[in-house]
Amino acid sequence: MTESIQNLKTFDPFADALKGEDEGHQEGVIHIRIQQRNGRKTLTTVQGISSNFDLRKIARFCKKEFACNGTVVEHPEYGLVLQFQGDQRNNIRSFLMKQKIASEDQLKVHGF
């Protein structure tokens, strides 16, 4: 009696790692806003980036790339929010699309 064992279920150990590779790992919408401070000074805020990404590394890279200061702030309602000095809305938008963090339809730019 020869019994053969068949494995009818296929298992891919890397299926969860490859999930979301097409559009990046961003689930929701990222809001890019501008706030007027005093006089001509403005502040750009980025809210809604997924917790899968290291916001401090993103802030560090953007600060060097756009020659501005920035920080990560804990907001009671929105969670972690990136803040940058100046009007960096278009720069942030192009950076997020170029690095494939979010697609164009996941980005909402608010302001003037």
N, CA, C and O atoms as a GROMACS GRO file, in nm:
protein
  448
    1MET      N    1   0.083  -0.118   0.000
    1MET     CA    2   0.000   0.000   0.000
    1MET      C    3   0.087   0.124   0.000
    1MET      O    4   0.155   0.157   0.097
    2THR      N    5   0.082   0.188  -0.108
    2THR     CA    6   0.158   0.311  -0.119
    2THR      C    7   0.062   0.428  -0.115
    2THR      O    8  -0.023   0.445  -0.203
    3GLU      N    9   0.077   0.507  -0.012
    3GLU     CA   10  -0.007   0.626   0.000
    3GLU      C   11   0.078   0.748  -0.029
    3GLU      O   12   0.186   0.767   0.028
    4SER      N   13   0.028   0.830  -0.118
    4SER     CA   14   0.101   0.953  -0.147
    4SER      C   15   0.034   1.071  -0.076
    4SER      O   16  -0.088   1.082  -0.071
    5ILE      N   17   0.116   1.156  -0.024
    5ILE     CA   18   0.066   1.273   0.047
    5ILE      C   19   0.073   1.392  -0.047
    5ILE      O   20   0.178   1.422  -0.104
    6GLN      N   21  -0.037   1.457  -0.062
    6GLN     CA   22  -0.042   1.573  -0.150
    6GLN      C   23  -0.069   1.698  -0.068
    6GLN      O   24  -0.154   1.700   0.021
    7ASN      N   25   0.003   1.801  -0.101
    7ASN     CA   26  -0.018   1.930  -0.037
    7ASN      C   27  -0.103   2.014  -0.132
    7ASN      O   28  -0.054   2.067  -0.232
    8LEU      N   29  -0.229   2.025  -0.099
    8LEU     CA   30  -0.321   2.096  -0.188
    8LEU      C   31  -0.324   2.246  -0.163
    8LEU      O   32  -0.372   2.323  -0.247
    9LYS      N   33  -0.274   2.288  -0.050
    9LYS     CA   34  -0.274   2.431  -0.018
    9LYS      C   35  -0.136   2.488  -0.046
    9LYS      O   36  -0.035   2.439   0.005
   10THR      N   37  -0.133   2.593  -0.128
   10THR     CA   38  -0.006   2.659  -0.154
   10THR      C   39   0.012   2.772  -0.053
   10THR      O   40  -0.084   2.839  -0.016
   11PHE      N   41   0.134   2.791  -0.010
   11PHE     CA   42   0.164   2.893   0.089
   11PHE      C   43   0.277   2.979   0.036
   11PHE      O   44   0.383   2.929   0.000
   12ASP      N   45   0.253   3.108   0.032
   12ASP     CA   46   0.355   3.203  -0.011
   12ASP      C   47   0.402   3.280   0.111
   12ASP      O   48   0.326   3.362   0.163
   13PRO      N   49   0.525   3.258   0.159
   13PRO     CA   50   0.570   3.326   0.281
   13PRO      C   51   0.592   3.475   0.262
   13PRO      O   52   0.598   3.549   0.361
   14PHE      N   53   0.604   3.522   0.139
   14PHE     CA   54   0.629   3.663   0.114
   14PHE      C   55   0.505   3.737   0.065
   14PHE      O   56   0.517   3.850   0.016
   15ALA      N   57   0.390   3.678   0.076
   15ALA     CA   58   0.268   3.741   0.026
   15ALA      C   59   0.236   3.869   0.101
   15ALA      O   60   0.196   3.968   0.039
   16ASP      N   61   0.254   3.871   0.232
   16ASP     CA   62   0.223   3.992   0.307
   16ASP      C   63   0.327   4.100   0.284
   16ASP      O   64   0.294   4.218   0.295
   17ALA      N   65   0.450   4.064   0.251
   17ALA     CA   66   0.554   4.164   0.225
   17ALA      C   67   0.531   4.232   0.090
   17ALA      O   68   0.563   4.349   0.073
   18LEU      N   69   0.476   4.158  -0.005
   18LEU     CA   70   0.453   4.214  -0.138
   18LEU      C   71   0.320   4.287  -0.149
   18LEU      O   72   0.295   4.355  -0.248
   19LYS      N   73   0.236   4.273  -0.049
   19LYS     CA   74   0.104   4.336  -0.052
   19LYS      C   75   0.121   4.488  -0.049
   19LYS      O   76   0.187   4.541   0.040
   20GLY      N   77   0.061   4.557  -0.144
   20GLY     CA   78   0.066   4.702  -0.147
   20GLY      C   79   0.186   4.757  -0.222
   20GLY      O   80   0.209   4.877  -0.216
   21GLU      N   81   0.263   4.674  -0.293
   21GLU     CA   82   0.379   4.723  -0.366
   21GLU      C   83   0.340   4.812  -0.484
   21GLU      O   84   0.420   4.895  -0.528
   22ASP      N   85   0.220   4.796  -0.534
   22ASP     CA   86   0.180   4.871  -0.653
   22ASP      C   87   0.165   5.020  -0.624
   22ASP      O   88   0.216   5.103  -0.698
   23GLU      N   89   0.097   5.054  -0.517
   23GLU     CA   90   0.063   5.193  -0.487
   23GLU      C   91   0.138   5.247  -0.367
   23GLU      O   92   0.104   5.356  -0.320
   24GLY      N   93   0.237   5.177  -0.315
   24GLY     CA   94   0.300   5.218  -0.190
   24GLY      C   95   0.222   5.158  -0.076
   24GLY      O   96   0.130   5.079  -0.098
   25HIS      N   97   0.256   5.192   0.045
   25HIS     CA   98   0.191   5.133   0.161
   25HIS      C   99   0.089   5.227   0.224
   25HIS      O  100   0.040   5.198   0.332
   26GLN      N  101   0.058   5.335   0.160
   26GLN     CA  102  -0.033   5.435   0.216
   26GLN      C  103  -0.178   5.390   0.196
   26GLN      O  104  -0.218   5.356   0.084
   27GLU      N  105  -0.256   5.390   0.305
   27GLU     CA  106  -0.395   5.348   0.294
   27GLU      C  107  -0.489   5.466   0.272
   27GLU      O  108  -0.575   5.462   0.184
   28GLY      N  109  -0.473   5.572   0.351
   28GLY     CA  110  -0.566   5.684   0.349
   28GLY      C  111  -0.516   5.800   0.266
   28GLY      O  112  -0.428   5.788   0.182
   29VAL      N  113  -0.577   5.915   0.295
   29VAL     CA  114  -0.546   6.038   0.223
   29VAL      C  115  -0.446   6.119   0.305
   29VAL      O  116  -0.458   6.127   0.428
   30ILE      N  117  -0.348   6.178   0.238
   30ILE     CA  118  -0.251   6.267   0.302
   30ILE      C  119  -0.291   6.410   0.272
   30ILE      O  120  -0.309   6.448   0.157
   31HIS      N  121  -0.306   6.491   0.377
   31HIS     CA  122  -0.345   6.631   0.363
   31HIS      C  123  -0.221   6.718   0.379
   31HIS      O  124  -0.149   6.707   0.478
   32ILE      N  125  -0.198   6.804   0.280
   32ILE     CA  126  -0.087   6.899   0.285
   32ILE      C  127  -0.148   7.038   0.295
   32ILE      O  128  -0.217   7.083   0.204
   33ARG      N  129  -0.124   7.106   0.407
   33ARG     CA  130  -0.188   7.235   0.433
   33ARG      C  131  -0.083   7.343   0.455
   33ARG      O  132   0.032   7.315   0.487
   34ILE      N  133  -0.125   7.466   0.437
   34ILE     CA  134  -0.040   7.581   0.467
   34ILE      C  135  -0.112   7.666   0.570
   34ILE      O  136  -0.233   7.687   0.561
   35GLN      N  137  -0.036   7.716   0.668
   35GLN     CA  138  -0.091   7.802   0.771
   35GLN      C  139  -0.014   7.933   0.771
   35GLN      O  140   0.108   7.934   0.762
   36GLN      N  141  -0.087   8.042   0.780
   36GLN     CA  142  -0.025   8.174   0.787
   36GLN      C  143   0.019   8.201   0.930
   36GLN      O  144  -0.060   8.187   1.023
   37ARG      N  145   0.144   8.239   0.948
   37ARG     CA  146   0.193   8.276   1.081
   37ARG      C  147   0.181   8.427   1.097
   37ARG      O  148   0.069   8.479   1.101
   38ASN      N  149   0.289   8.497   1.106
   38ASN     CA  150   0.282   8.642   1.117
   38ASN      C  151   0.354   8.706   0.999
   38ASN      O  152   0.463   8.664   0.960
   39GLY      N  153   0.293   8.807   0.944
   39GLY     CA  154   0.351   8.873   0.826
   39GLY      C  155   0.351   8.781   0.706
   39GLY      O  156   0.247   8.728   0.667
   40ARG      N  157   0.470   8.762   0.648
   40ARG     CA  158   0.483   8.677   0.530
   40ARG      C  159   0.523   8.534   0.566
   40ARG      O  160   0.541   8.452   0.476
   41LYS      N  161   0.536   8.504   0.691
   41LYS     CA  162   0.582   8.372   0.735
   41LYS      C  163   0.469   8.269   0.726
   41LYS      O  164   0.355   8.296   0.766
   42THR      N  165   0.502   8.151   0.674
   42THR     CA  166   0.402   8.044   0.660
   42THR      C  167   0.459   7.914   0.716
   42THR      O  168   0.579   7.901   0.738
   43LEU      N  169   0.370   7.820   0.740
   43LEU     CA  170   0.403   7.689   0.794
   43LEU      C  171   0.328   7.584   0.712
   43LEU      O  172   0.207   7.595   0.694
   44THR      N  173   0.398   7.485   0.661
   44THR     CA  174   0.337   7.376   0.585
   44THR      C  175   0.324   7.254   0.676
   44THR      O  176   0.421   7.213   0.738
   45THR      N  177   0.203   7.197   0.683
   45THR     CA  178   0.180   7.078   0.765
   45THR      C  179   0.138   6.962   0.676
   45THR      O  180   0.064   6.980   0.579
   46VAL      N  181   0.186   6.844   0.709
   46VAL     CA  182   0.156   6.722   0.635
   46VAL      C  183   0.096   6.624   0.735
   46VAL      O  184   0.162   6.585   0.832
   47GLN      N  185  -0.028   6.584   0.712
   47GLN     CA  186  -0.102   6.499   0.806
   47GLN      C  187  -0.159   6.380   0.732
   47GLN      O  188  -0.209   6.392   0.621
   48GLY      N  189  -0.150   6.263   0.795
   48GLY     CA  190  -0.213   6.144   0.739
   48GLY      C  191  -0.117   6.042   0.681
   48GLY      O  192  -0.162   5.945   0.621
   49ILE      N  193   0.014   6.061   0.698
   49ILE     CA  194   0.109   5.962   0.648
   49ILE      C  195   0.100   5.838   0.736
   49ILE      O  196   0.093   5.848   0.858
   50SER      N  197   0.100   5.722   0.674
   50SER     CA  198   0.083   5.595   0.744
   50SER      C  199   0.195   5.573   0.846
   50SER      O  200   0.306   5.623   0.830
   51SER      N  201   0.164   5.499   0.951
   51SER     CA  202   0.263   5.471   1.055
   51SER      C  203   0.368   5.371   1.009
   51SER      O  204   0.463   5.344   1.082
   52ASN      N  205   0.352   5.315   0.888
   52ASN     CA  206   0.454   5.225   0.834
   52ASN      C  207   0.583   5.298   0.801
   52ASN      O  208   0.689   5.235   0.793
   53PHE      N  209   0.575   5.428   0.782
   53PHE     CA  210   0.690   5.508   0.743
   53PHE      C  211   0.750   5.577   0.864
   53PHE      O  212   0.679   5.612   0.958
   54ASP      N  213   0.882   5.598   0.862
   54ASP     CA  214   0.951   5.669   0.967
   54ASP      C  215   0.943   5.819   0.936
   54ASP      O  216   1.013   5.868   0.847
   55LEU      N  217   0.858   5.890   1.009
   55LEU     CA  218   0.835   6.032   0.981
   55LEU      C  219   0.959   6.116   1.008
   55LEU      O  220   0.979   6.219   0.944
   56ARG      N  221   1.040   6.074   1.102
   56ARG     CA  222   1.161   6.152   1.134
   56ARG      C  223   1.261   6.146   1.019
   56ARG      O  224   1.329   6.244   0.990
   57LYS      N  225   1.270   6.032   0.952
   57LYS     CA  226   1.359   6.022   0.836
   57LYS      C  227   1.306   6.103   0.719
   57LYS      O  228   1.383   6.166   0.646
   58ILE      N  229   1.175   6.101   0.701
   58ILE     CA  230   1.114   6.182   0.594
   58ILE      C  231   1.140   6.329   0.620
   58ILE      O  232   1.175   6.404   0.529
   59ALA      N  233   1.122   6.372   0.746
   59ALA     CA  234   1.145   6.512   0.781
   59ALA      C  235   1.292   6.550   0.760
   59ALA      O  236   1.321   6.657   0.708
   60ARG      N  237   1.382   6.463   0.800
   60ARG     CA  238   1.526   6.492   0.784
   60ARG      C  239   1.562   6.508   0.637
   60ARG      O  240   1.636   6.600   0.601
   61PHE      N  241   1.512   6.420   0.552
   61PHE     CA  242   1.542   6.429   0.410
   61PHE      C  243   1.483   6.556   0.348
   61PHE      O  244   1.549   6.625   0.271
   62CYS      N  245   1.356   6.587   0.384
   62CYS     CA  246   1.291   6.705   0.327
   62CYS      C  247   1.361   6.833   0.371
   62CYS      O  248   1.371   6.928   0.293
   63LYS      N  249   1.408   6.838   0.494
   63LYS     CA  250   1.478   6.956   0.543
   63LYS      C  251   1.604   6.982   0.462
   63LYS      O  252   1.634   7.097   0.428
   64LYS      N  253   1.677   6.876   0.429
   64LYS     CA  254   1.799   6.892   0.349
   64LYS      C  255   1.765   6.926   0.204
   64LYS      O  256   1.830   7.011   0.143
   65GLU      N  257   1.665   6.859   0.151
   65GLU     CA  258   1.630   6.875   0.010
   65GLU      C  259   1.571   7.013  -0.021
   65GLU      O  260   1.603   7.073  -0.123
   66PHE      N  261   1.484   7.063   0.068
   66PHE     CA  262   1.412   7.187   0.041
   66PHE      C  263   1.473   7.307   0.112
   66PHE      O  264   1.420   7.418   0.101
   67ALA      N  265   1.584   7.289   0.185
   67ALA     CA  266   1.653   7.397   0.255
   67ALA      C  267   1.558   7.474   0.347
   67ALA      O  268   1.548   7.596   0.340
   68CYS      N  269   1.489   7.399   0.432
   68CYS     CA  270   1.398   7.461   0.528
   68CYS      C  271   1.408   7.385   0.659
   68CYS      O  272   1.466   7.276   0.664
   69ASN      N  273   1.354   7.440   0.764
   69ASN     CA  274   1.351   7.370   0.892
   69ASN      C  275   1.220   7.293   0.903
   69ASN      O  276   1.121   7.329   0.839
   70GLY      N  277   1.219   7.188   0.982
   70GLY     CA  278   1.098   7.108   0.998
   70GLY      C  279   1.106   7.021   1.121
   70GLY      O  280   1.213   7.002   1.179
   71THR      N  281   0.992   6.969   1.160
   71THR     CA  282   0.984   6.885   1.279
   71THR      C  283   0.864   6.792   1.270
   71THR      O  284   0.777   6.809   1.185
   72VAL      N  285   0.860   6.694   1.360
   72VAL     CA  286   0.746   6.604   1.374
   72VAL      C  287   0.677   6.640   1.505
   72VAL      O  288   0.740   6.640   1.610
   73VAL      N  289   0.548   6.672   1.498
   73VAL     CA  290   0.472   6.719   1.614
   73VAL      C  291   0.360   6.619   1.644
   73VAL      O  292   0.296   6.568   1.552
   74GLU      N  293   0.338   6.592   1.771
   74GLU     CA  294   0.226   6.506   1.813
   74GLU      C  295   0.103   6.593   1.830
   74GLU      O  296   0.099   6.680   1.918
   75HIS      N  297   0.000   6.569   1.747
   75HIS     CA  298  -0.125   6.643   1.755
   75HIS      C  299  -0.228   6.555   1.825
   75HIS      O  300  -0.237   6.436   1.795
   76PRO      N  301  -0.306   6.611   1.918
   76PRO     CA  302  -0.400   6.525   1.992
   76PRO      C  303  -0.508   6.461   1.905
   76PRO      O  304  -0.553   6.350   1.935
   77GLU      N  305  -0.549   6.528   1.798
   77GLU     CA  306  -0.655   6.475   1.713
   77GLU      C  307  -0.602   6.401   1.591
   77GLU      O  308  -0.657   6.297   1.554
   78TYR      N  309  -0.495   6.452   1.529
   78TYR     CA  310  -0.446   6.397   1.402
   78TYR      C  311  -0.328   6.302   1.417
   78TYR      O  312  -0.288   6.241   1.319
   79GLY      N  313  -0.271   6.288   1.536
   79GLY     CA  314  -0.156   6.202   1.554
   79GLY      C  315  -0.028   6.275   1.518
   79GLY      O  316  -0.014   6.394   1.546
   80LEU      N  317   0.066   6.204   1.457
   80LEU     CA  318   0.193   6.265   1.420
   80LEU      C  319   0.177   6.348   1.293
   80LEU      O  320   0.123   6.301   1.193
   81VAL      N  321   0.224   6.472   1.299
   81VAL     CA  322   0.211   6.566   1.188
   81VAL      C  323   0.349   6.623   1.157
   81VAL      O  324   0.423   6.661   1.248
   82LEU      N  325   0.384   6.628   1.028
   82LEU     CA  326   0.508   6.693   0.986
   82LEU      C  327   0.484   6.842   0.968
   82LEU      O  328   0.381   6.881   0.913
   83GLN      N  329   0.578   6.925   1.015
   83GLN     CA  330   0.569   7.070   0.997
   83GLN      C  331   0.697   7.119   0.932
   83GLN      O  332   0.807   7.081   0.972
   84PHE      N  333   0.682   7.205   0.831
   84PHE     CA  334   0.797   7.264   0.762
   84PHE      C  335   0.778   7.414   0.752
   84PHE      O  336   0.666   7.464   0.739
   85GLN      N  337   0.889   7.487   0.758
   85GLN     CA  338   0.883   7.632   0.743
   85GLN      C  339   0.867   7.667   0.596
   85GLN      O  340   0.928   7.604   0.509
   86GLY      N  341   0.786   7.768   0.570
   86GLY     CA  342   0.767   7.816   0.434
   86GLY      C  343   0.659   7.740   0.360
   86GLY      O  344   0.599   7.646   0.412
   87ASP      N  345   0.636   7.783   0.236
   87ASP     CA  346   0.536   7.718   0.150
   87ASP      C  347   0.603   7.604   0.075
   87ASP      O  348   0.663   7.625  -0.030
   88GLN      N  349   0.592   7.485   0.129
   88GLN     CA  350   0.656   7.366   0.072
   88GLN      C  351   0.554   7.269   0.014
   88GLN      O  352   0.585   7.151  -0.003
   89ARG      N  353   0.433   7.316  -0.015
   89ARG     CA  354   0.326   7.225  -0.058
   89ARG      C  355   0.362   7.148  -0.184
   89ARG      O  356   0.347   7.026  -0.188
   90ASN      N  357   0.409   7.217  -0.287
   90ASN     CA  358   0.441   7.150  -0.413
   90ASN      C  359   0.564   7.060  -0.400
   90ASN      O  360   0.570   6.953  -0.460
   91ASN      N  361   0.661   7.104  -0.321
   91ASN     CA  362   0.780   7.022  -0.299
   91ASN      C  363   0.745   6.892  -0.227
   91ASN      O  364   0.792   6.785  -0.267
   92ILE      N  365   0.665   6.901  -0.123
   92ILE     CA  366   0.625   6.782  -0.047
   92ILE      C  367   0.543   6.689  -0.135
   92ILE      O  368   0.562   6.567  -0.132
   93ARG      N  369   0.453   6.745  -0.212
   93ARG     CA  370   0.368   6.664  -0.300
   93ARG      C  371   0.452   6.586  -0.401
   93ARG      O  372   0.431   6.466  -0.420
   94SER      N  373   0.547   6.654  -0.466
   94SER     CA  374   0.630   6.586  -0.565
   94SER      C  375   0.722   6.483  -0.499
   94SER      O  376   0.748   6.378  -0.557
   95PHE      N  377   0.770   6.513  -0.378
   95PHE     CA  378   0.855   6.418  -0.307
   95PHE      C  379   0.778   6.290  -0.273
   95PHE      O  380   0.829   6.180  -0.293
   96LEU      N  381   0.656   6.304  -0.221
   96LEU     CA  382   0.577   6.186  -0.182
   96LEU      C  383   0.542   6.099  -0.303
   96LEU      O  384   0.537   5.977  -0.292
   97MET      N  385   0.518   6.162  -0.418
   97MET     CA  386   0.489   6.085  -0.539
   97MET      C  387   0.615   6.021  -0.595
   97MET      O  388   0.612   5.907  -0.641
   98LYS      N  389   0.727   6.093  -0.592
   98LYS     CA  390   0.851   6.040  -0.648
   98LYS      C  391   0.903   5.921  -0.567
   98LYS      O  392   0.955   5.826  -0.624
   99GLN      N  393   0.889   5.926  -0.435
   99GLN     CA  394   0.933   5.817  -0.349
   99GLN      C  395   0.828   5.706  -0.339
   99GLN      O  396   0.851   5.606  -0.270
  100LYS      N  397   0.715   5.722  -0.407
  100LYS     CA  398   0.606   5.624  -0.410
  100LYS      C  399   0.550   5.595  -0.271
  100LYS      O  400   0.511   5.483  -0.240
  101ILE      N  401   0.548   5.698  -0.187
  101ILE     CA  402   0.483   5.688  -0.057
  101ILE      C  403   0.332   5.696  -0.075
  101ILE      O  404   0.257   5.628  -0.006
  102ALA      N  405   0.289   5.779  -0.169
  102ALA     CA  406   0.146   5.794  -0.197
  102ALA      C  407   0.129   5.822  -0.346
  102ALA      O  408   0.219   5.876  -0.411
  103SER      N  409   0.013   5.786  -0.398
  103SER     CA  410  -0.018   5.817  -0.537
  103SER      C  411  -0.083   5.956  -0.544
  103SER      O  412  -0.115   6.016  -0.441
  104GLU      N  413  -0.101   6.004  -0.664
  104GLU     CA  414  -0.153   6.140  -0.681
  104GLU      C  415  -0.294   6.156  -0.627
  104GLU      O  416  -0.329   6.262  -0.575
  105ASP      N  417  -0.377   6.052  -0.639
  105ASP     CA  418  -0.514   6.064  -0.590
  105ASP      C  419  -0.523   6.052  -0.438
  105ASP      O  420  -0.630   6.078  -0.382
  106GLN      N  421  -0.415   6.014  -0.371
  106GLN     CA  422  -0.414   6.005  -0.225
  106GLN      C  423  -0.366   6.135  -0.161
  106GLN      O  424  -0.366   6.147  -0.038
  107LEU      N  425  -0.324   6.233  -0.240
  107LEU     CA  426  -0.271   6.359  -0.188
  107LEU      C  427  -0.373   6.471  -0.208
  107LEU      O  428  -0.425   6.490  -0.318
  108LYS      N  429  -0.401   6.544  -0.102
  108LYS     CA  430  -0.492   6.659  -0.107
  108LYS      C  431  -0.412   6.781  -0.062
  108LYS      O  432  -0.366   6.786   0.052
  109VAL      N  433  -0.398   6.879  -0.150
  109VAL     CA  434  -0.324   7.001  -0.119
  109VAL      C  435  -0.427   7.110  -0.089
  109VAL      O  436  -0.512   7.141  -0.173
  110HIS      N  437  -0.417   7.168   0.031
  110HIS     CA  438  -0.509   7.274   0.074
  110HIS      C  439  -0.435   7.405   0.082
  110HIS      O  440  -0.312   7.407   0.094
  111GLY      N  441  -0.507   7.513   0.076
  111GLY     CA  442  -0.446   7.645   0.096
  111GLY      C  443  -0.491   7.743  -0.007
  111GLY      O  444  -0.575   7.714  -0.092
  112PHE      N  445  -0.435   7.859   0.001
  112PHE     CA  446  -0.468   7.976  -0.084
  112PHE      C  447  -0.529   7.930  -0.211
  112PHE      O  448  -0.564   8.012  -0.296
   0.00000   0.00000   0.00000
